[in-house]
Amino acid sequence: MRSLVSEVPGLHDGRHLRFWTRQAPTVFPAMRELSIRSGRAFLLVFAVNSQQSFYEAQALWSLIRSVKDVDNIPGVLVGNKVDVAGRT
């Protein structure tokens, strides 16, 4: 379980990027919701070789929509591990 917080280069107004691993949100649900409330845009990454990973991304997007309670939320869904998707 790991959370990485990194300052955005060139921005000195307190904005930052926050990256969560898959395990972190289940351990700290209150922190996850606080991050969602304060977030302005979201990047969800799933493994294309894992259907469960995609379902988890869908569930997280549903949670983001519920917590934010607005119609327009900037977000991107990214499929990762395309290079291993066809391997057995």
Secondary structure, 3 states (H helix, E strand, C coil): CCEEEEECCCCCCCCEEEEECCCHHHHCHHHHHHHHHHCCCEEEEEECCCHHHHHHHHHHHHHHHHHHCCCCCCEEEEEECHHHCCCC
